[in-house]
Amino acid sequence: MSPSRSDTGTDVTADPLRPGDHADSESATEITQPALGITGWLRWAWRQLTSMRTALVLLLFLAIAAVPGSLFPQRSADPNGVTQWERDNPDVFPLADAVGLFDVYLSPWFSAIYLLLFTSLIGCVIPRAKHHFKALRSRPPRTPARLSRLSEYRELTLPIGEGQTDPASHAIDVAAAQLRRAGYRVERYDARGAASVSAERGYLRETGNLIFHVALVGVLVSVAIGGSFAYTGQRVVVEGTTFVNALSDYSSFNPGRFVDGTGLAPYSLTLDDFQVSYRLPGTPGAGQAGDFSADVTIRQPGQDDRAQSVIVNYPITVGGDRIYLLGNGYAPTLTIRDAAGEVVYSESQPFLPQDSNMTSLGIIKVPDGLPEQVGLVGFFYPTQGVLPSGAFTSVYPDVINPVITLNVFSGDLGIDDGTPRSVYTLEVDGLTQHTGGDTAADSLELTPGATVDLPNGWGTITWEEVTAEEPVKRFASLQMQNDPSSGWVLGFSVLATLGLFAGLFVPRRRLWVKARTTSDGVRVEYAGLARGEDPALPRAVDELATRHAQTLGVDQPAKDTL
């Protein structure tokens, strides 16, 4: 036979290790991968999305995406904080609002991560659950032929007891009973003159992993469905005033998709007193608040009035609503009269705190009763102090030397055009300023009980003193929240934690015991194998060998580790 030659004319017999059908690179045709097509690409994308690695990455992204929700005030929880942030950062606010930093949990990008994670977890859990169910129904694996090849191996020779017809089988029966009592699944295998038992445990580890992922899906579903039936509302309540749980009485209201505000629980609450204590000057932490407590009276149809206290981090429950204390401040009672002495405005207006010493900003709008619409921008100083520049400030948060300064503006306040306006802001562009700032007139200055004249002879403004001991009322910012999914979320969260603990701390291991009768006695082999890291496996094999030998009448077995 003539020697074979390749397509290039090279004698392939010169290289005996070279296959006869080898194609040289010069003549080899280009290898092309078959086209996947639309179905193939969709299948590939689905497998990537439903892999456990993708689920973990999406879970990490979800945690990172939730970070802005704690860094930026959210409209659903703190609308006043959003207003203040806009006032402090007018240039950056439009961009931050456009990307949803003030509505993080309703933003498209957060929802996209949420839905992808939801899909990925379902795609991961269903195949794993099927596989795990089959594994639970399967028998423990057969005993390996050579146990000595396993990393954890022990062997010993036991004496044959008197009257035993099959000592190897007896030794295996004892070992199987011990393993079964220890919580192992046990299966006996006999072959080639040797008896053996195969045992395994640790399926609770995979069960815990599945429970963890199913619980995560439960949390996501509970949040998604429960959020559609939940609502959150805020209301600023001044001492002595009453809040009625009706849509028209909320300062802000954020309903779920299926909440229209007509089915709110009927109740009302009156803020009787707001108590706060501050650390005295000269003591460590001077000026810091020690405790807040809003004492309220709850009224519900068919029930007696009851008094309760809303404390920070300790909400109360009324009609299924959780009522939280979010903030507090001062609400001086101001009365404005026209030139004829007729009252045109008289309210306890909340002033929003601007610093830790309760320097507070308040807005007063008088649309009718005066020659022009009047807006006043006021600062309240609980304990007035003076900076080196001559500007006023508050040096202590409690009311010791209270003063209010007011800048007066007149013009169109934008109330009559039907556009909603915040009661805590005043757009001064286009208004005429009469006091303070660059005007020649000083800001109006009030103390409790005092009356000063408005510019242009329009009338007067009076700070009504409540009592000599408490010259100014306080307000409490309350949040009413109703979330029917909170119990489900808590339950699934606890379930996820238990599943995580099981997945982390339950070891997955297999143990084998093989016995064979020899001329010297019964030769017994013990071996163990772990799935993953199991530092306790050597000790488990040692304890099995020791207990087994002692049960069969050997006090101190001679062990060899191979």
Secondary structure, 3 states (H helix, E strand, C coil): CCCCECCCCCEHHHCCCCCCCCCCCCCCCCCCCCCCHHHHHHHHHHHHHCCHHHHHHHHHHHHHHCHHHHHCCCCCCCHHHHHHHHHHCCCCHHHHHHCCCCCHHHCHHHHHHHHHHHHHHHHHHHHHHHHHHHHHHCCCCCCCCCHHHCCEEEEEEECCCCCCCCHHHHHHHHHHHHHHHCCCEEEEEEECCEEEEEEEECHHHHHHHHHHHHHHHHHHHHHHHHHHCCEEEEEEEECCCEEECCHHHCCEEEECCCCCCCCCCCCEEEEEEEEEEECCCCCCCCCCEEEEEEEEEEECCCCCCEEEEEECCECEEECCEEEEEEEEEEECEEEEEECCCCEEEEEECCEEECCCCCCEEEEEEECCCCCCCEEEEEEEECEEEECCCCCEEECCCCCCECEEEEEEEECCCCCCCCCCCCCCCCCCCCCEECCCCCCCCCCEEECCCCEEECHHHCEEEEEECCCCCCCCEEEEEEEEEECCCHHHHHHHHHHHHHHHHHHHHCCCEEEEEEEEEECCEEEEEEEEEECCCCCCHHHHHHHHHHHHHHHCCCCCCCCEEC
